[in-house]
Amino acid sequence: MKLPPTLIVHAALVAMTLPAAHAITEDDELAQAYGDQATISLATGARQPLRRAPAVATVITAEDLRAMGVTELDQVLEAVPGLHVNVAPSMGNRLYVIRGVFSLQTPQVLVLQNGIPITVLLTSSRGNLSGLAAVENVARIEIIRGPGSALYGADAFSGVINIITHGAGDDPGTRLAARIGSFDSADAWLRHAGRSGGLEWALFAKVARTDGFDATIESDAQSRNDRLFGTRASLAPGPVNAQGDTVDAGIELAHGAWRWRTLYKRRDDLGTYAGLGSALDPVGRGRSDRLISDLAWSAPADAGGWGFSAGLSHMLYAQRYPVPARIFPPGARLPTGVFPNGMIGSPEFDDRSTRLWVHAAYGGIAGHALRLGAGHDDLHMAMARDTNNFRYTATGIPIPSDPVRLSDLPFIYPHRRRVDHVFVQDEWRLHPDWTLTAGLRHDRYSDAGGTTNPRLALVWDAAVDWTVKLLYGRAFRAPSFSEQYATNNPIASGNPSVQPETTRTIEAVSTWAATPALQLNLSLYSYRLRDILRAVPNPPPVPGTTYANVGRQQGKGLEAELVWDATRLLRVTGHLSLVRATDAATGLDVGNVPRRDAFVRIDWRLASGWRMDAMLNHVADRRRAPGDSRPPVRDYTTLDLALTTERSGRGWFAGATLRNVFDEDVREPNLAPGLIPNDLPQAGRSFTLQAGYTF
């Protein structure tokens, strides 16, 4: 992979400035304006300076979210180097692609909410009908690119995203706001925090509604069936169905060493986007409920002594289809028969995840910071059912069976998984300028065996203004319940004998403060994935596929970042990411991921008390997967603009955003060329207006 000239110049400048290093000054005014982006806790479990953290990491603050005018968290993740947000045709499920690691559900990225996994057991992802926390209740987001299983266990494979909500006593006061925008979108939210005596609290509530954008699908899976069987059932060309309602609510109480928090999210009346079977469905409606409650206790360490913390969390997740989804529209013909009312199928399930953990920290050994931990997870898919109008033959082929009924053969039976883990980590100060972080975690699964994952990170303060990191990590992704236990599924059957996917990653990082106002970061990485779980065709005459550990992938790339405080009122940030991800067996590009992407943000604090942001996002060089003869996925460049008031003290605040200013035709790749050949369209130009009051 050829390095761009700008990166060669960066490396040369680093070398030339070593003999004449200069001091880095702290600027309290900039920190207050742009939020705390200089520290992170996700890398080791304890807060530390970002530039010295033993990981490749990014921090996004609440200030960033407000200034960028985002209305959902997926919109801000494109600002993270090496991270691209893709989409699936079913329900518009968001897929987080980090460093070229891509799959149908992207379970290789662990998403945490306040340190608690929001993983859905069926797919090991966030859930097809799910969604991240409400933007207005987020205090900060911490992201690690690269393996994190040595601390966080399963699914911390290509990266970890931790969404931290506003806590008890955080940012005291009451804020109330409303927003309207394109696609008949509207929402209103309230956040309140306060303290009295030793008690602190935080409350949050939000309601939102949108008809969703109506971009056109030119040809879908039913279009292909029409050509095969001479029917005219397809609804394409036609619009995607992206409507939905959202309710968010939360409460947190804290007193002394104790904290209790409960957050709830409902998504209702959800459209199926491009359809559960990649055929347009204007009728089906989905609903999901997620409730996360946790109780935590902590006793910080005295100087040189022990510190302890413990927690218990419980997550409920339920997926329903109040209006059953149409996999194929009325009049559809399949090899097994005709479906006059359409082929209907609505997979529903309930998840219950209970997690218990204890941590200990010890600083009594000179030059060492020890961290120990253990935990137990009880993961239970308590219910699974399917409402449909077909039945299976003895060979697993679906044939028409009107009327619609609750199937007596669910797509998966309830299952329970128990996981125990222990870990140890030591941050060893070898020298005032050298720190070695070593960690090891073992996870034992009741149904998938055990796995042990180490990490090593050497951080060198080469000069006052230059830090170098060398990182190594091993990570794993546990099989999802679907990959192990799916049954009565003509597309993909589970395999109880599959093993976890694994990856090994090596990284080299340079962080250089070229001047007090200019910081340049460069990350180089290489990884190897093994035992990738893929659906493999069954031997004839058995139809469908079965999951197996058959895939291998290797990748390498770089991420260059810039942060430039041009003045005290103007900040420019940006990144350039390059990745080459190939199938290890064929040497061909894995396809569907951006080999090149760039992002630039200009954040200008106006003297009048307003703040203007301009964000340019360029996604390019997305090739097709081997065997897909379509032209490459089209490149795109979008520009977003945001104008907001600086929020300080009591009074009114307001904001306006214009996304995709030039109405760029943005499309994300659809993996199956015969289903939606022209890929998945995204929203065009849109606007939002917000007004609120703080008291």
C-alpha positions as CSV (number, residue, x, y, z in Angstrom):
1,M,0.0,0.0,0.0
2,K,1.5,3.3,-1.1
3,L,1.7,6.0,1.5
4,P,0.3,9.5,0.5
5,P,2.9,12.3,0.3
6,T,1.2,14.1,3.2
7,L,2.0,11.2,5.6
8,I,5.6,10.9,4.4
9,V,6.0,14.7,5.1
10,H,4.4,14.1,8.6
11,A,7.0,11.4,9.4
12,A,9.9,13.6,8.2
13,L,8.7,16.5,10.3
14,V,8.5,14.3,13.4
15,A,12.1,13.2,12.9
16,M,13.4,16.8,12.3
17,T,11.7,18.2,15.4
18,L,13.0,15.6,17.9
19,P,16.2,17.6,18.9
20,A,14.2,20.8,19.4
21,A,11.1,19.6,21.2
22,H,9.0,22.3,22.8
23,A,6.6,22.3,25.8
24,I,2.9,21.8,25.3
25,T,0.8,24.3,27.2
26,E,-2.7,23.6,28.6
27,D,-5.4,26.1,27.5
28,D,-8.3,26.2,29.9
29,E,-10.3,28.4,27.6
30,L,-10.1,25.8,24.7
31,A,-10.9,23.0,27.1
32,Q,-14.0,24.8,28.3
33,A,-15.1,25.6,24.7
34,Y,-14.6,22.2,23.2
35,G,-15.2,19.8,26.1
36,D,-13.0,17.2,27.7
37,Q,-11.5,15.4,24.7
38,A,-8.1,14.9,26.4
39,T,-8.9,12.0,28.7
40,I,-10.4,8.5,28.3
41,S,-11.3,5.6,30.6
42,L,-12.3,3.0,28.0
43,A,-8.6,2.0,27.2
44,T,-7.8,0.7,30.7
45,G,-10.9,1.0,32.9
46,A,-9.4,4.1,34.6
47,R,-9.3,7.7,33.4
48,Q,-6.0,8.8,31.8
49,P,-4.7,11.2,29.2
50,L,-5.8,10.2,25.7
51,R,-2.4,10.7,24.2
52,R,-0.9,8.2,26.6
53,A,-3.7,5.7,26.6
54,P,-2.6,2.2,25.4
55,A,-5.1,2.1,22.5
56,V,-6.1,3.9,19.3
57,A,-9.0,5.9,20.6
58,T,-11.4,8.8,19.9
59,V,-13.5,10.9,22.3
60,I,-16.7,12.8,21.2
61,T,-18.2,15.1,23.8
62,A,-21.6,16.5,24.4
63,E,-20.2,19.9,23.1
64,D,-19.4,18.2,19.8
65,L,-22.8,16.7,19.5
66,R,-24.5,20.0,20.1
67,A,-22.2,22.0,17.8
68,M,-22.5,19.4,14.9
69,G,-26.3,19.5,15.2
70,V,-26.7,15.8,15.0
71,T,-30.2,14.3,15.8
72,E,-29.0,10.7,16.1
73,L,-25.6,9.2,17.2
74,D,-25.1,7.3,13.9
75,Q,-24.6,10.7,12.2
76,V,-21.6,11.6,14.3
77,L,-19.7,8.2,14.1
78,E,-18.5,9.1,10.5
79,A,-16.3,11.6,12.2
80,V,-14.3,8.7,13.7
81,P,-11.2,7.6,11.7
82,G,-11.6,4.1,10.2
83,L,-15.3,3.8,11.1
84,H,-18.0,3.8,8.5
85,V,-21.8,3.4,9.1
86,N,-23.4,1.1,6.6
87,V,-27.0,-0.1,6.5
88,A,-28.9,-3.4,6.0
89,P,-32.0,-3.6,3.8
90,S,-34.1,-5.2,6.6
91,M,-35.5,-2.4,8.9
92,G,-32.6,-0.1,7.9
93,N,-30.4,-1.7,10.6
94,R,-27.2,0.3,11.1
95,L,-23.9,-1.6,10.6
96,Y,-20.7,-0.3,12.2
97,V,-17.7,-1.1,9.9
98,I,-14.3,-0.6,11.6
99,R,-11.1,-1.1,9.6
100,G,-12.8,-3.1,6.8
101,V,-14.4,-5.7,9.1
102,F,-17.9,-6.1,7.6
103,S,-20.7,-8.7,7.9
104,L,-24.5,-8.9,7.7
105,Q,-24.9,-7.7,11.3
106,T,-21.4,-6.4,12.2
107,P,-21.4,-8.2,15.6
108,Q,-17.6,-7.6,15.6
109,V,-18.1,-4.2,17.2
110,L,-19.1,-4.1,20.9
111,V,-21.4,-1.3,21.8
112,L,-21.7,-0.4,25.4
113,Q,-24.1,2.0,27.2
114,N,-22.4,3.2,30.4
115,G,-20.1,0.2,30.2
116,I,-23.0,-2.3,29.8
117,P,-23.2,-4.3,26.5
118,I,-26.4,-3.7,24.5
119,T,-25.9,-6.9,22.6
120,V,-28.9,-8.8,21.4
121,L,-28.4,-12.5,21.8
122,L,-30.1,-13.6,18.5
123,T,-27.5,-11.8,16.3
124,S,-24.8,-10.6,18.7
125,S,-25.5,-7.1,17.3
126,R,-27.6,-4.2,18.6
127,G,-30.9,-5.6,17.2
128,N,-32.6,-5.0,13.8
129,L,-35.3,-2.9,15.5
130,S,-33.0,-1.2,18.0
131,G,-31.3,2.2,18.2
132,L,-28.7,4.0,20.2
133,A,-29.2,6.3,23.1
134,A,-30.9,9.7,22.5
135,V,-28.3,12.3,21.5
136,E,-29.6,14.8,24.0
137,N,-28.9,12.5,27.0
138,V,-25.3,11.6,25.9
139,A,-22.4,13.2,27.9
140,R,-19.6,11.6,25.8
141,I,-18.7,8.8,23.5
142,E,-15.5,6.9,23.8
143,I,-14.4,4.7,20.8
144,I,-11.5,2.2,20.6
145,R,-10.4,1.0,17.1
146,G,-8.8,-2.4,17.4
147,P,-9.2,-5.4,19.8
148,G,-10.6,-4.9,23.3
149,S,-11.4,-8.5,24.5
150,A,-8.6,-8.4,27.1
151,L,-10.8,-6.0,29.0
152,Y,-14.3,-6.4,27.6
153,G,-14.6,-9.9,26.4
154,A,-16.8,-11.1,23.5
155,D,-17.4,-8.9,20.4
156,A,-14.7,-6.3,21.3
157,F,-13.3,-7.5,18.1
158,S,-12.6,-4.7,15.6
159,G,-13.6,-2.0,18.0
160,V,-15.6,-0.8,21.1
161,I,-18.0,2.1,21.4
162,N,-19.0,3.2,24.9
163,I,-21.9,5.7,25.1
164,I,-21.9,7.5,28.4
165,T,-25.2,9.2,29.4
166,H,-25.5,12.3,31.6
167,G,-25.3,11.2,35.2
168,A,-26.8,12.2,38.5
169,G,-25.8,15.7,39.5
170,D,-24.1,16.2,36.1
171,D,-24.8,19.6,34.5
172,P,-27.4,20.7,37.0
173,G,-30.5,22.5,35.8
174,T,-33.5,21.8,33.6
175,R,-33.5,21.9,29.8
176,L,-36.5,21.7,27.7
177,A,-36.5,21.8,23.8
178,A,-38.4,20.9,20.7
179,R,-37.3,20.2,17.1
180,I,-39.0,20.0,13.7
181,G,-37.5,19.0,10.4
182,S,-37.7,17.3,7.0
183,F,-39.8,14.2,6.4
184,D,-42.5,15.5,8.9
185,S,-40.1,14.9,11.8
186,A,-40.7,16.3,15.2
187,D,-39.4,15.6,18.7
188,A,-39.4,17.1,22.2
189,W,-37.1,16.4,25.1
190,L,-36.5,17.3,28.8
191,R,-33.4,16.8,30.9
192,H,-33.1,17.7,34.6
193,A,-30.3,17.2,37.1
194,G,-29.8,18.3,40.6
195,R,-28.6,17.6,44.1
196,S,-29.7,18.0,47.6
197,G,-27.6,17.1,50.6
198,G,-25.9,13.8,49.8
199,L,-28.4,12.8,47.1
200,E,-27.9,13.5,43.4
201,W,-30.3,12.8,40.6
202,A,-30.9,13.0,36.8
203,L,-34.0,12.6,34.8
204,F,-34.5,12.4,31.0
205,A,-37.5,12.0,28.6
206,K,-37.9,12.3,24.9
207,V,-40.6,11.6,22.3
208,A,-39.9,11.7,18.5
209,R,-41.8,11.0,15.3
210,T,-40.8,10.9,11.6
211,D,-42.3,9.7,8.3
212,G,-38.8,9.0,7.2
213,F,-37.1,9.8,3.9
214,D,-38.6,8.4,0.7
215,A,-35.7,7.5,-1.5
216,T,-36.6,5.2,-4.4
217,I,-35.7,1.5,-4.7
218,E,-35.6,0.9,-8.5
219,S,-35.6,-2.9,-8.4
220,D,-35.9,-5.4,-5.5
221,A,-36.0,-9.1,-4.8
222,Q,-39.6,-9.4,-6.1
223,S,-38.5,-7.8,-9.4
224,R,-36.2,-10.7,-9.9
225,N,-39.0,-13.2,-9.0
226,D,-41.3,-11.5,-11.5
227,R,-38.7,-12.0,-14.3
228,L,-38.3,-15.6,-13.3
229,F,-42.0,-16.5,-13.0
230,G,-43.7,-14.0,-15.3
231,T,-45.6,-12.2,-12.5
232,R,-46.0,-8.5,-11.9
233,A,-46.1,-8.3,-8.1
234,S,-43.2,-6.1,-7.3
235,L,-43.8,-2.7,-5.8
236,A,-40.5,-1.4,-7.2
237,P,-39.8,1.2,-8.3
238,G,-41.0,2.5,-5.0
239,P,-40.0,4.3,-1.8
240,V,-38.3,2.8,1.2
241,N,-40.4,2.7,4.3
242,A,-38.3,4.5,7.0
243,Q,-41.0,5.9,9.3
244,G,-41.0,5.4,13.1
245,D,-41.8,6.7,16.6
246,T,-39.3,6.8,19.5
247,V,-39.7,7.2,23.3
248,D,-36.7,7.5,25.6
249,A,-36.8,7.8,29.4
250,G,-34.3,7.5,32.2
251,I,-33.6,8.1,35.8
252,E,-30.4,8.0,37.8
253,L,-29.8,8.4,41.6
254,A,-26.5,8.6,43.4
255,H,-25.6,8.7,47.1
256,G,-22.1,8.3,48.4
257,A,-20.6,5.2,46.9
258,W,-23.9,3.9,45.4
259,R,-25.5,4.7,42.0
260,W,-28.7,3.3,40.5
261,R,-29.7,4.0,36.9
262,T,-32.5,2.8,34.6
263,L,-32.8,3.8,30.9
264,Y,-35.7,2.8,28.6
265,K,-36.0,3.0,24.8
266,R,-39.0,2.1,22.7
267,R,-39.1,2.3,18.9
268,D,-42.6,1.8,17.5
269,D,-44.5,1.9,14.2
270,L,-41.2,1.2,12.5
271,G,-41.2,0.8,8.7
272,T,-39.3,-2.1,7.2
273,Y,-37.0,0.1,5.0
274,A,-36.3,-2.1,2.0
275,G,-38.1,-5.1,3.4
276,L,-37.3,-8.2,5.5
277,G,-36.7,-10.1,2.3
278,S,-35.3,-7.2,0.3
279,A,-38.7,-6.7,-1.3
280,L,-40.6,-3.4,-0.6
281,D,-43.1,-3.6,2.1
282,P,-45.3,-0.5,2.9
283,V,-47.4,-2.5,5.4
284,G,-45.3,-4.2,8.0
285,R,-44.5,-2.4,11.3
286,G,-42.0,-3.3,13.9
287,R,-41.5,-2.4,17.6
288,S,-38.7,-2.9,20.1
289,D,-38.4,-2.2,23.8
290,R,-35.0,-2.0,25.6
291,L,-34.7,-1.5,29.4
292,I,-31.3,-1.4,31.1
293,S,-31.1,-1.1,34.8
294,D,-27.9,-1.3,36.9
295,L,-26.8,-0.8,40.5
296,A,-23.1,0.0,41.2
297,W,-20.9,0.6,44.2
298,S,-17.4,1.9,44.3
299,A,-14.8,2.7,46.9
300,P,-11.9,4.6,45.3
301,A,-8.4,3.6,46.3
302,D,-6.5,5.5,48.9
303,A,-3.0,6.6,48.0
304,G,-1.0,3.4,47.3
305,G,-3.9,1.2,48.5
306,W,-6.8,-0.9,47.3
307,G,-9.9,0.3,45.5
308,F,-13.0,-1.8,44.8
309,S,-16.1,-1.6,42.7
310,A,-19.0,-3.9,41.9
311,G,-22.1,-3.8,39.8
312,L,-25.2,-5.7,38.8
313,S,-27.1,-5.0,35.6
314,H,-30.2,-6.4,33.9
315,M,-31.2,-5.7,30.3
316,L,-34.6,-6.6,28.7
317,Y,-35.0,-6.5,25.0
318,A,-38.2,-7.4,23.1
319,Q,-38.8,-7.4,19.4
320,R,-42.4,-7.5,18.0
321,Y,-44.3,-6.9,14.7
322,P,-47.7,-5.4,15.6
323,V,-48.5,-5.4,11.9
324,P,-46.9,-8.6,10.4
325,A,-44.2,-7.9,7.8
326,R,-44.5,-9.0,4.1
327,I,-41.4,-10.8,3.0
328,F,-42.8,-10.7,-0.5
329,P,-45.8,-8.7,-1.7
330,P,-49.3,-9.9,-2.7
331,G,-49.3,-12.0,-5.8
332,A,-45.8,-13.2,-5.3
333,R,-44.9,-16.6,-6.9
334,L,-42.1,-18.8,-5.6
335,P,-41.1,-22.2,-6.8
336,T,-43.3,-23.7,-4.0
337,G,-46.5,-21.8,-5.0
338,V,-48.4,-18.5,-5.1
339,F,-49.0,-16.2,-2.2
340,P,-52.1,-14.2,-3.0
341,N,-51.8,-12.0,0.1
342,G,-48.1,-11.9,0.1
343,M,-45.5,-14.1,2.0
344,I,-45.8,-13.0,5.6
345,G,-43.2,-13.6,8.3
346,S,-42.6,-11.8,11.5
347,P,-39.8,-13.1,13.8
348,E,-40.3,-12.1,17.4
349,F,-38.2,-12.8,20.5
350,D,-37.3,-11.7,24.1
351,D,-33.8,-11.3,25.5
352,R,-32.9,-11.1,29.2
353,S,-29.2,-10.4,30.1
354,T,-28.1,-10.3,33.7
355,R,-24.5,-9.4,34.4
356,L,-22.6,-9.3,37.7
357,W,-19.0,-8.0,38.0
358,V,-16.4,-7.0,40.7
359,H,-13.2,-5.1,40.1
360,A,-10.2,-4.3,42.3
361,A,-7.4,-1.8,41.7
362,Y,-4.1,-1.7,43.6
363,G,-1.4,0.9,43.5
364,G,0.7,-0.2,46.4
365,I,3.6,-1.5,44.3
366,A,5.9,1.2,43.1
367,G,5.7,1.8,39.4
368,H,2.7,-0.5,38.9
369,A,-1.1,0.0,38.6
370,L,-2.8,-3.4,39.0
371,R,-6.4,-4.0,38.0
372,L,-8.2,-7.3,38.6
373,G,-11.7,-8.3,37.8
374,A,-14.2,-11.2,37.6
375,G,-17.8,-11.5,36.5
376,H,-20.7,-13.8,35.6
377,D,-23.3,-13.3,32.8
378,D,-26.6,-15.1,32.6
379,L,-27.9,-14.6,29.0
380,H,-31.3,-16.0,28.2
381,M,-33.4,-15.9,25.1
382,A,-36.7,-16.5,26.9
383,M,-39.1,-16.6,23.9
384,A,-38.9,-16.9,20.1
385,R,-41.9,-17.2,17.8
386,D,-42.9,-16.4,14.2
387,T,-46.2,-15.3,12.7
388,N,-46.4,-16.4,9.1
389,N,-48.6,-17.9,6.3
390,F,-46.4,-20.7,5.2
391,R,-45.3,-24.1,6.5
392,Y,-42.2,-26.2,6.0
393,T,-41.9,-29.4,4.1
394,A,-39.8,-32.3,5.4
395,T,-36.8,-30.9,3.5
396,G,-37.2,-27.4,5.0
397,I,-38.8,-25.7,2.0
398,P,-41.6,-23.1,2.8
399,I,-44.9,-23.6,1.0
400,P,-48.1,-21.5,1.1
401,S,-50.4,-22.1,4.1
402,D,-53.0,-19.4,4.5
403,P,-54.3,-17.9,6.7
404,V,-51.7,-16.1,8.8
405,R,-51.0,-18.0,12.1
406,L,-48.5,-18.3,14.9
407,S,-46.1,-21.0,13.7
408,D,-45.7,-24.1,15.7
409,L,-42.2,-24.4,14.4
410,P,-40.3,-21.2,15.5
411,F,-37.2,-20.0,13.7
412,I,-35.2,-20.7,16.9
413,Y,-36.0,-22.3,20.2
414,P,-35.3,-20.5,23.5
415,H,-31.8,-20.9,24.8
416,R,-29.7,-19.9,27.8
417,R,-26.0,-19.2,27.9
418,R,-23.8,-18.6,31.0
419,V,-20.4,-16.9,30.9
420,D,-17.7,-16.5,33.6
421,H,-14.7,-14.4,33.2
422,V,-11.6,-13.2,35.0
423,F,-9.0,-10.7,34.0
424,V,-5.8,-9.1,35.2
425,Q,-4.0,-5.9,33.9
426,D,-0.8,-4.2,35.0
427,E,0.3,-0.7,33.9
428,W,4.0,-0.9,34.6
429,R,6.0,2.4,34.6
430,L,9.3,1.0,33.3
431,H,10.9,4.5,33.2
432,P,9.5,8.0,33.5
433,D,9.1,8.0,29.7
434,W,8.1,4.3,29.2
435,T,4.9,2.5,30.3
436,L,4.1,-1.1,29.5
437,T,0.4,-2.2,29.8
438,A,-0.1,-6.0,29.9
439,G,-3.5,-7.6,30.3
440,L,-5.0,-11.1,30.1
441,R,-8.7,-12.2,30.2
442,H,-10.3,-15.6,30.2
443,D,-13.9,-16.2,29.2
444,R,-15.6,-19.5,29.8
445,Y,-18.9,-20.1,27.8
446,S,-21.4,-22.8,28.8
447,D,-22.0,-23.6,25.1
448,A,-18.9,-22.4,23.2
449,G,-16.0,-23.4,25.4
450,G,-13.2,-21.1,26.7
451,T,-11.0,-18.4,25.2
452,T,-8.1,-16.5,26.5
453,N,-7.1,-13.1,25.1
454,P,-4.0,-11.1,25.9
455,R,-2.9,-7.5,25.2
456,L,0.4,-5.7,25.3
457,A,1.0,-1.9,24.9
458,L,4.2,0.0,25.1
459,V,3.9,3.7,25.3
460,W,7.0,5.9,25.0
461,D,7.1,9.7,25.6
462,A,9.8,10.2,23.1
463,A,9.8,13.9,23.7
464,V,7.7,16.5,25.5
465,D,5.5,16.8,22.4
466,W,5.8,13.4,20.8
467,T,4.3,10.0,22.0
468,V,4.8,6.7,20.3
469,K,2.8,3.5,21.0
470,L,3.3,-0.1,20.0
471,L,0.2,-2.3,20.5
472,Y,-0.7,-5.9,20.2
473,G,-4.0,-7.6,21.0
474,R,-6.0,-10.7,20.5
475,A,-9.8,-10.7,20.5
476,F,-12.8,-12.9,19.9
477,R,-16.4,-12.9,18.8
478,A,-18.7,-15.5,20.4
479,P,-21.2,-17.2,18.1
480,S,-24.7,-15.7,18.2
481,F,-27.7,-17.8,19.1
482,S,-28.8,-17.7,15.5
483,E,-25.4,-19.0,14.3
484,Q,-25.6,-21.9,16.8
485,Y,-29.3,-22.7,17.2
486,A,-31.4,-21.3,14.2
487,T,-33.8,-24.0,13.0
488,N,-36.7,-24.2,10.6
489,N,-35.0,-21.5,8.6
490,P,-34.7,-22.2,4.8
491,I,-32.0,-19.6,4.5
492,A,-29.4,-20.4,7.2
493,S,-29.4,-23.1,9.9
494,G,-27.5,-23.0,13.2
495,N,-24.6,-25.2,14.0
496,P,-24.0,-26.0,17.7
497,S,-20.4,-27.0,17.1
498,V,-19.1,-23.6,15.7
499,Q,-16.4,-21.8,17.6
500,P,-15.6,-18.1,18.3
501,E,-14.1,-16.0,15.6
502,T,-10.6,-14.7,16.5
503,T,-8.3,-11.8,15.4
504,R,-4.8,-10.7,16.1
505,T,-3.8,-7.0,15.6
506,I,-0.5,-5.1,15.7
507,E,-0.6,-1.3,15.7
508,A,2.0,1.5,15.7
509,V,0.9,5.0,16.7
510,S,2.5,8.4,16.6
511,T,1.0,11.4,18.4
512,W,2.9,14.7,17.7
513,A,2.1,18.2,18.9
514,A,3.8,20.1,16.1
515,T,2.9,23.4,17.7
516,P,0.8,24.2,20.8
517,A,-2.2,24.6,18.4
518,L,-1.5,21.8,16.0
519,Q,-1.7,18.0,16.8
520,L,-1.0,15.3,14.2
521,N,-1.7,11.6,14.8
522,L,-0.8,8.7,12.7
523,S,-1.9,5.0,13.3
524,L,-0.6,2.0,11.2
525,Y,-2.2,-1.4,11.8
526,S,-2.2,-4.9,10.5
527,Y,-4.6,-7.7,11.5
528,R,-5.5,-11.3,10.8
529,L,-9.0,-12.8,11.3
530,R,-9.5,-16.5,11.7
531,D,-12.5,-18.9,11.9
532,I,-14.9,-16.3,10.5
533,L,-18.5,-17.6,10.7
534,R,-20.2,-17.8,7.4
535,A,-23.3,-19.5,6.0
536,V,-22.1,-22.4,3.8
537,P,-24.4,-24.1,1.2
538,N,-25.7,-27.5,2.3
539,P,-24.9,-30.5,0.1
540,P,-27.6,-31.4,-2.4
541,P,-30.5,-32.1,-2.2
542,V,-30.8,-30.2,1.1
543,P,-31.7,-26.6,0.5
544,G,-30.3,-23.5,2.3
545,T,-27.1,-23.1,4.2
546,T,-25.5,-23.9,7.6
547,Y,-23.1,-21.8,9.6
548,A,-19.4,-22.9,9.9
549,N,-16.0,-21.5,10.8
550,V,-14.6,-21.2,7.2
551,G,-13.5,-17.7,6.6
552,R,-10.1,-15.9,7.0
553,Q,-9.4,-12.2,6.4
554,Q,-6.3,-10.0,6.6
555,G,-6.1,-6.3,6.6
556,K,-3.8,-3.4,6.9
557,G,-4.2,0.3,6.9
558,L,-3.5,3.8,8.3
559,E,-5.4,6.5,10.0
560,A,-4.1,10.1,9.9
561,E,-5.7,12.7,12.1
562,L,-5.3,16.5,12.5
563,V,-6.5,18.9,15.2
564,W,-5.7,22.5,14.6
565,D,-6.8,25.4,16.7
566,A,-6.3,28.1,14.1
567,T,-7.5,30.7,16.6
568,R,-9.1,30.7,20.0
569,L,-12.5,30.7,18.1
570,L,-11.7,28.4,15.1
571,R,-10.9,24.8,15.3
572,V,-10.2,22.5,12.3
573,T,-10.3,18.7,12.7
574,G,-10.1,15.9,10.1
575,H,-8.9,12.5,9.2
576,L,-7.8,10.4,6.3
577,S,-8.3,6.6,6.5
578,L,-7.0,4.0,4.1
579,V,-7.6,0.2,4.5
580,R,-6.9,-2.9,2.4
581,A,-9.0,-5.8,3.6
582,T,-8.6,-9.1,1.6
583,D,-9.8,-12.6,1.7
584,A,-6.9,-14.7,2.9
585,A,-7.8,-17.6,0.7
586,T,-8.1,-15.7,-2.6
587,G,-6.2,-12.5,-2.0
588,L,-9.1,-10.6,-3.4
589,D,-10.7,-7.5,-1.8
590,V,-13.5,-8.5,0.7
591,G,-15.7,-5.8,-0.9
592,N,-18.3,-3.4,0.3
593,V,-16.1,-1.3,2.6
594,P,-14.5,2.1,1.9
595,R,-10.8,1.6,1.0
596,R,-10.5,5.4,1.4
597,D,-12.5,7.9,3.4
598,A,-11.8,11.4,4.6
599,F,-13.6,13.8,7.0
600,V,-13.1,17.5,7.7
601,R,-14.9,19.6,10.3
602,I,-14.6,23.4,10.7
603,D,-15.9,24.6,14.1
604,W,-16.2,28.4,14.3
605,R,-17.3,30.1,17.5
606,L,-18.8,33.4,16.4
607,A,-18.3,36.5,18.6
608,S,-22.1,37.0,18.6
609,G,-22.6,33.9,20.8
610,W,-23.4,31.6,17.9
611,R,-21.4,28.6,16.7
612,M,-21.1,27.4,13.1
613,D,-20.0,24.0,12.0
614,A,-19.2,22.7,8.5
615,M,-18.6,19.0,8.0
616,L,-17.3,17.4,4.8
617,N,-17.5,13.6,4.5
618,H,-15.9,11.7,1.6
619,V,-16.4,7.9,1.1
620,A,-14.6,6.3,-1.8
621,D,-13.2,3.2,-3.5
622,R,-15.8,0.6,-2.4
623,R,-15.3,-2.5,-4.5
624,R,-17.7,-5.4,-4.9
625,A,-17.2,-8.8,-3.1
626,P,-15.7,-11.6,-5.2
627,G,-18.2,-13.0,-7.6
628,D,-20.3,-9.8,-7.7
629,S,-19.9,-8.4,-11.3
630,R,-21.6,-5.1,-10.7
631,P,-19.6,-1.8,-11.1
632,P,-18.0,-0.6,-7.8
633,V,-20.3,1.2,-5.3
634,R,-20.4,4.9,-6.3
635,D,-18.2,7.3,-4.3
636,Y,-19.9,10.2,-2.5
637,T,-19.1,13.5,-0.8
638,T,-21.6,15.2,1.6
639,L,-21.5,18.6,3.2
640,D,-23.5,19.2,6.5
641,L,-23.9,22.7,8.1
642,A,-25.0,23.5,11.6
643,L,-25.7,26.8,13.4
644,T,-26.2,26.7,17.1
645,T,-26.2,29.1,20.1
646,E,-23.5,28.7,22.7
647,R,-25.3,27.3,25.8
648,S,-24.2,29.0,29.0
649,G,-26.4,29.6,32.0
650,R,-30.1,30.1,31.9
651,G,-32.1,31.3,28.9
652,W,-33.0,30.4,25.4
653,F,-30.9,28.3,23.0
654,A,-31.5,27.4,19.4
655,G,-30.1,25.6,16.4
656,A,-30.5,24.8,12.8
657,T,-28.9,22.1,10.6
658,L,-28.8,21.4,6.9
659,R,-27.6,17.9,6.1
660,N,-26.4,16.7,2.7
661,V,-26.5,20.3,1.4
662,F,-26.0,19.4,-2.3
663,D,-28.5,16.5,-2.2
664,E,-25.8,13.9,-3.0
665,D,-27.1,10.5,-4.1
666,V,-25.7,8.5,-1.2
667,R,-25.9,4.7,-1.5
668,E,-24.7,1.9,0.7
669,P,-23.9,-1.5,-0.8
670,N,-26.5,-4.2,-0.9
671,L,-24.6,-7.5,-0.6
672,A,-26.8,-9.7,-2.9
673,P,-26.6,-8.4,-6.5
674,G,-29.8,-10.2,-7.5
675,L,-32.0,-8.6,-4.8
676,I,-31.5,-4.8,-4.8
677,P,-28.9,-4.3,-7.6
678,N,-28.7,-0.5,-7.4
679,D,-27.8,-0.6,-3.7
680,L,-29.5,1.1,-0.8
681,P,-30.4,4.8,-1.0
682,Q,-29.9,7.1,1.9
683,A,-31.5,10.4,2.9
684,G,-31.1,13.4,0.6
685,R,-31.0,17.0,1.6
686,S,-32.8,17.6,4.9
687,F,-33.1,20.3,7.6
688,T,-33.9,20.6,11.3
689,L,-34.8,23.6,13.5
690,Q,-34.5,23.4,17.3
691,A,-35.4,25.8,20.1
692,G,-35.2,25.3,23.9
693,Y,-34.9,26.9,27.3
694,T,-32.6,26.3,30.3
695,F,-33.9,27.2,33.7
